[in-house]
Amino acid sequence: MAAKQKLIIRLGLFLAGLGMIVFSLLTIRHFFLANFPETIFRGSFCDISAFLNCDSSAFSPLAHFRGVPLGYFGLVLGIIFSLGALFPSPRFERTNFFLGFWNLLGVIGLFIYSVFYLKSLCLLCSGYYFFSILAFVLLLLAAPERIISFLRPSLALLLTLAILTASGAYGFHLFYKAKEEAQTGRAMKVVKEFYELPHTPYPSFLSPAWVIRSTNRFEEAPIQIIVYGDFLCPDCQFFARQLEKMKDEFAGKINAIFQFFPLENRCNQVVNKNLHPGACDLSYIAAYVALYQPEKFPEIHHEIFANLRAARSPDWRLDLARKYGAEEALTDPQIQSLVHQIIETGKEYERTSDRYPYGIRSTPTIILNNRMIIGTLPDYQLRAIFKALVEEKETGASRFLENWVPLR
């Protein structure tokens, strides 16, 4: 291979490694921001699409190993590939090809896991996937005759890299543990911020779709939740799973209503977003069940979110309607009028963004005991707020500080 070609490949490998480094750092940053937001104002919400969403990966079981973000290992590989391009040697090339081969398999596995299990794709992860594949192709072009070399890496170099990687991983582990230990104090801060939020009135018209019902009147429960939601929104799915996990812990204390707000222009003119085709039909079907079989709404609510990807299919939605005897929902003017009336309540709130004229503009938007939260919160923060609301209801505790400094 000509010297000029080798130089171009080395430059390309350096840039590919640099791309891996950048996207790994972005995924690490997103992982900690998503799992340990500093305040209640740093939630996450569905503002891209049901499929292109990074929160699903940030909260997934594979997002970290004992507190070490998966992106850290991508960061290490990006650094190694860039160093290999700057300081080429036969040992380095063989080792990088070995690492690149297994990294490629890992990328393919993570892509399949994300698309078919999480049913979403993170753009930050996709950037890493792209540069990983590019790096492997360049390593292959650098020495195509050495394909078998992935079986002969430098053991000494691998051992050195493993020790350095383990040292950095331990640092991330300690950082993660420190974040976990700080959760108690942060949870108290979040509860304080929650009580400082301005009063938000409930919508003038409440949906008949009760996800959880503990009392006859909505306002009688210690925890009162109205969620403006979209059945094809991954963040709404995340919040639905949170409620599913916490409903037993706070049994008899939660009233939760699903306020239909599909982000599809076919039925929603409150916000100019057309992110989730099919969300209107799902709202019609679920509203029909809520109106005529209210005891089955929690069941259909769970089923739709458990099949988020499948729910995009018109055939799946039709089967769902048949299952619940709601075929008429898709053409019933009364149901369409009901959903429209619920959506229109989004106009009742003052704008929360310069881009949109009304306060309800993303999903989920949660009105929790007359306070608005746009997006989602980690479990520990939401649980802390729930506990404070229950304590306030049961003890009548005032939310202020009282103390007297002795004067004598």
C-alpha positions in Angstrom: 0.0 0.0 0.0 1.3 3.5 -0.9 2.5 5.7 1.9 -0.1 8.3 0.9 -2.9 5.8 1.2 -1.6 4.7 4.6 -1.5 8.3 5.8 -5.1 8.9 4.7 -6.3 5.7 6.4 -4.5 6.7 9.6 -6.0 10.1 9.5 -9.4 8.5 9.0 -8.9 6.2 11.9 -7.8 9.0 14.1 -11.0 11.0 13.2 -13.2 7.9 13.7 -11.6 7.3 17.2 -12.2 11.0 17.9 -15.9 10.6 16.9 -16.2 7.6 19.2 -14.7 9.7 22.0 -17.1 12.6 21.4 -20.3 10.5 21.3 -19.2 8.4 24.3 -18.7 11.5 26.3 -22.2 12.7 25.3 -23.8 9.4 26.2 -22.0 9.4 29.6 -23.2 12.9 30.2 -26.8 12.0 29.3 -26.7 8.9 31.5 -25.9 10.9 34.6 -28.2 13.8 33.8 -31.1 11.4 33.2 -30.5 9.2 36.3 -29.3 11.9 38.6 -30.9 15.3 37.6 -29.9 18.0 40.0 -33.3 19.6 40.2 -36.9 18.9 39.5 -36.6 21.2 36.5 -34.3 18.7 34.7 -36.6 16.0 33.7 -36.8 14.4 30.3 -39.7 14.4 27.8 -40.6 13.1 24.4 -39.7 15.9 22.0 -38.1 14.0 19.1 -40.2 10.9 18.3 -41.3 7.6 19.8 -38.4 5.8 18.2 -35.5 8.3 18.3 -35.2 8.6 22.1 -32.1 8.4 24.4 -34.0 8.1 27.7 -34.9 4.4 27.1 -31.2 3.5 26.8 -30.2 5.7 29.7 -32.7 3.9 32.0 -32.1 0.4 30.6 -30.5 -2.5 32.6 -27.5 -2.4 30.2 -26.8 1.3 30.6 -24.2 0.6 33.3 -22.3 -2.1 35.0 -22.0 -1.5 38.8 -22.2 2.2 38.2 -19.8 2.3 35.2 -21.7 3.7 32.2 -21.4 1.6 29.1 -20.2 4.8 27.3 -17.0 4.7 29.3 -15.8 1.5 27.6 -16.6 3.2 24.2 -14.6 6.2 25.4 -11.6 3.9 26.1 -11.8 2.3 22.7 -12.0 5.6 21.0 -8.9 6.8 22.8 -7.0 3.5 21.9 -7.9 3.7 18.2 -6.8 7.4 18.0 -3.5 6.6 19.7 -3.0 3.6 17.4 -3.4 6.0 14.4 -0.9 8.5 15.9 1.6 5.9 17.0 1.3 2.9 14.6 3.1 -0.3 15.2 2.4 -4.0 14.3 1.5 -4.8 17.9 -0.8 -1.9 18.2 -2.5 -2.7 14.8 -3.1 -6.3 15.7 -4.5 -5.3 19.1 -6.7 -2.6 17.7 -8.0 -5.0 15.1 -8.8 -7.5 17.9 -10.6 -4.8 19.9 -12.3 -3.4 16.8 -13.7 -6.8 15.9 -15.3 -7.4 19.3 -16.4 -3.8 19.5 -18.2 -4.3 16.2 -20.0 -7.4 17.5 -21.0 -5.4 20.6 -22.3 -2.5 18.5 -24.4 -4.9 16.5 -25.7 -6.6 19.7 -26.6 -3.2 21.3 -28.3 -2.0 18.1 -30.5 -5.2 18.1 -31.2 -4.8 21.8 -32.2 -1.2 21.4 -34.4 -1.5 18.3 -36.1 -4.8 19.2 -36.2 -4.8 23.0 -36.2 -1.2 24.0 -38.0 -0.3 20.8 -36.1 2.9 20.4 -32.8 4.2 19.1 -30.6 6.8 20.8 -29.1 9.3 18.4 -26.0 9.6 20.6 -25.5 5.8 20.6 -26.1 5.9 16.8 -23.2 8.3 16.4 -21.0 5.9 18.4 -22.2 3.0 16.2 -21.3 4.9 13.0 -17.8 5.8 14.1 -17.2 2.3 15.5 -18.1 0.7 12.1 -16.0 3.3 10.3 -13.0 2.5 12.6 -13.3 -1.2 11.9 -13.5 -0.7 8.2 -10.4 1.5 8.2 -8.5 -1.1 10.4 -9.5 -3.7 7.8 -8.3 -1.5 4.9 -5.0 -0.8 6.6 -4.0 -4.4 6.4 -6.6 -6.7 4.7 -4.1 -9.5 4.7 -4.1 -9.5 8.5 -7.8 -10.4 9.0 -6.7 -13.4 11.1 -4.6 -11.1 13.3 -7.6 -10.5 15.6 -6.6 -13.9 17.0 -3.1 -12.6 17.8 -3.3 -9.4 19.8 -0.4 -8.3 22.0 -1.1 -9.8 25.4 1.2 -7.3 27.1 -0.6 -4.4 25.5 -4.1 -5.9 26.3 -3.0 -6.4 29.9 -1.8 -2.8 30.2 -5.0 -1.5 28.7 -7.1 -3.7 31.0 -5.4 -2.3 34.1 -5.8 1.3 32.9 -9.4 0.7 32.0 -10.2 -1.0 35.3 -8.7 2.0 37.2 -10.9 4.4 35.3 -13.9 2.1 35.8 -13.3 2.1 39.5 -13.3 5.9 39.5 -16.7 5.9 37.7 -18.0 3.3 40.2 -17.1 5.5 43.1 -18.6 8.5 41.4 -21.8 6.6 40.8 -21.9 5.5 44.4 -21.4 9.1 45.6 -24.3 10.1 43.4 -26.5 7.4 44.9 -25.6 8.5 48.4 -26.3 12.1 47.6 -29.8 11.1 46.5 -31.3 11.5 49.9 -30.2 15.1 50.2 -31.2 15.7 46.5 -34.6 14.2 47.1 -35.2 16.7 49.9 -34.2 19.5 47.6 -36.6 18.2 44.9 -39.4 18.0 47.4 -38.7 21.6 48.4 -38.6 22.7 44.8 -41.9 20.9 44.2 -43.7 22.8 47.0 -42.3 26.0 45.6 -43.9 25.5 42.2 -46.7 27.8 41.4 -50.3 26.6 41.8 -51.6 25.0 38.6 -55.3 24.4 38.4 -56.7 21.1 37.2 -58.2 21.1 33.7 -61.8 22.2 33.4 -62.8 18.9 32.0 -61.2 15.6 33.4 -60.8 12.6 31.3 -62.9 9.5 32.3 -59.7 7.4 31.9 -58.7 6.5 35.5 -55.4 4.7 35.6 -55.5 4.3 39.4 -58.6 5.0 41.4 -58.5 5.0 45.2 -61.4 7.3 46.1 -64.7 8.3 44.5 -63.7 12.0 44.2 -60.4 12.8 42.5 -59.4 15.4 45.1 -59.8 13.1 48.0 -56.6 11.1 47.5 -53.3 12.3 49.0 -51.6 11.9 45.6 -53.6 13.4 42.7 -52.1 12.9 39.2 -53.3 14.1 35.9 -51.0 13.1 33.1 -51.3 14.6 29.6 -50.0 11.6 27.7 -49.5 10.0 24.3 -49.7 6.2 24.0 -46.8 6.2 21.5 -44.4 8.3 23.7 -41.5 6.4 25.3 -41.4 8.9 28.2 -45.1 8.4 28.9 -44.3 4.6 28.9 -41.6 5.3 31.4 -44.0 7.2 33.7 -46.7 4.5 33.3 -44.1 1.9 34.5 -43.3 4.1 37.5 -46.9 4.3 38.5 -47.2 0.5 38.0 -44.2 0.0 40.4 -45.5 2.5 43.0 -49.2 1.8 43.1 -48.7 -1.0 45.6 -46.3 1.0 47.8 -48.9 3.8 47.9 -52.0 1.6 47.7 -55.2 3.5 48.5 -53.4 6.9 48.2 -53.2 7.6 44.5 -55.8 8.9 42.0 -54.3 9.0 38.5 -56.1 10.2 35.4 -54.8 9.8 31.8 -55.6 13.1 29.9 -55.4 12.1 26.2 -52.9 14.3 24.4 -51.7 12.5 21.3 -48.9 14.3 19.4 -50.6 13.8 16.1 -52.0 16.7 14.1 -54.9 14.6 12.9 -56.7 15.2 16.2 -54.5 17.6 18.1 -54.3 21.2 17.0 -53.3 22.5 20.4 -49.6 21.8 19.6 -48.1 21.8 16.2 -46.4 18.4 16.4 -47.0 15.3 14.2 -44.6 12.9 16.0 -46.7 9.8 16.5 -49.0 8.7 13.6 -51.6 6.4 15.1 -51.7 8.0 18.5 -55.1 9.5 17.8 -56.6 6.1 17.0 -55.2 4.6 20.2 -56.7 7.5 22.2 -60.1 6.8 20.6 -59.9 3.1 21.4 -58.8 3.8 25.0 -61.4 6.5 25.5 -64.1 4.2 24.3 -63.0 1.6 26.9 -62.8 4.3 29.6 -66.3 5.5 28.8 -68.1 2.2 28.5 -65.9 -0.3 30.4 -64.1 2.0 33.0 -62.9 -1.0 35.0 -60.9 -2.2 32.0 -59.1 1.1 31.3 -56.0 0.3 33.5 -55.8 -3.0 31.6 -55.8 -1.4 28.1 -53.5 1.4 29.4 -51.0 -1.3 30.5 -51.3 -3.3 27.3 -50.7 -0.4 24.9 -47.6 0.7 26.8 -46.3 -2.8 27.0 -46.5 -3.0 23.2 -45.3 0.4 22.3 -43.6 -0.6 19.0 -46.4 -2.9 17.9 -49.0 -0.2 18.7 -47.7 1.8 15.7 -49.2 -0.8 13.4 -52.8 -0.2 12.2 -53.4 -3.9 12.2 -52.3 -4.2 15.8 -54.6 -1.3 16.8 -57.5 -2.9 15.0 -56.9 -6.2 16.8 -56.8 -4.2 20.1 -60.1 -2.6 19.3 -61.7 -6.0 18.6 -60.3 -7.4 21.8 -62.0 -4.8 23.9 -65.1 -4.5 21.8 -64.2 -1.0 20.7 -64.3 -1.2 16.9 -66.8 1.6 16.8 -64.4 3.9 18.6 -62.5 4.8 15.4 -65.6 6.2 13.7 -67.8 7.2 16.7 -68.4 11.0 16.6 -69.1 10.9 20.4 -65.7 9.4 21.2 -63.9 11.7 18.8 -65.7 14.7 20.4 -64.7 13.4 23.9 -61.0 13.1 23.0 -61.1 16.5 21.3 -62.6 18.1 24.4 -59.9 16.6 26.6 -57.1 17.7 24.2 -58.5 21.2 24.1 -58.0 21.6 27.8 -54.3 22.0 27.0 -55.1 25.5 25.9 -56.0 26.4 29.4 -52.4 26.7 30.6 -50.0 29.6 30.1 -47.3 29.0 27.6 -44.2 27.2 29.0 -42.1 27.7 25.8 -41.6 30.4 23.3 -42.1 27.9 20.5 -45.6 26.9 21.4 -48.7 29.1 22.3 -50.0 26.9 25.2 -48.6 25.4 28.3 -49.3 21.8 27.4 -46.9 21.1 24.5 -45.0 17.9 25.4 -45.7 14.5 26.8 -45.8 13.6 29.5 -46.9 16.8 31.2 -48.0 15.9 34.8 -50.1 18.0 37.0 -49.4 16.5 40.5 -51.4 18.0 43.3 -51.8 21.3 41.4 -48.2 21.6 40.4 -46.9 21.1 36.9 -44.0 18.8 35.9 -43.0 18.6 32.3 -41.2 15.3 31.6 -40.2 12.6 34.0 -38.2 12.2 37.2 -36.1 9.4 38.6 -37.9 6.9 40.8 -36.3 8.2 44.0 -37.4 11.8 43.4 -40.9 10.9 42.5 -41.2 8.6 45.5 -39.9 11.3 47.8 -42.6 13.7 46.5 -45.3 11.0 46.9 -44.1 10.4 50.5 -44.2 14.1 51.3 -47.8 14.4 49.9 -49.0 11.4 51.9 -47.4 12.8 55.1 -48.9 16.2 54.5 -52.4 14.6 54.0 -52.1 12.3 57.0 -50.5 14.7 59.5 -51.6 18.0 58.2 -48.0 19.2 58.5 -47.4 22.7 57.4 -44.8 23.4 54.9 -42.7 26.0 56.6 -39.8 26.3 59.0 -40.4 27.4 62.6 -37.6 28.0 65.1 -37.0 30.3 68.0 -33.6 31.5 69.1 -33.5 31.7 72.9 -33.0 35.3 74.1 -31.9 34.4 77.6 
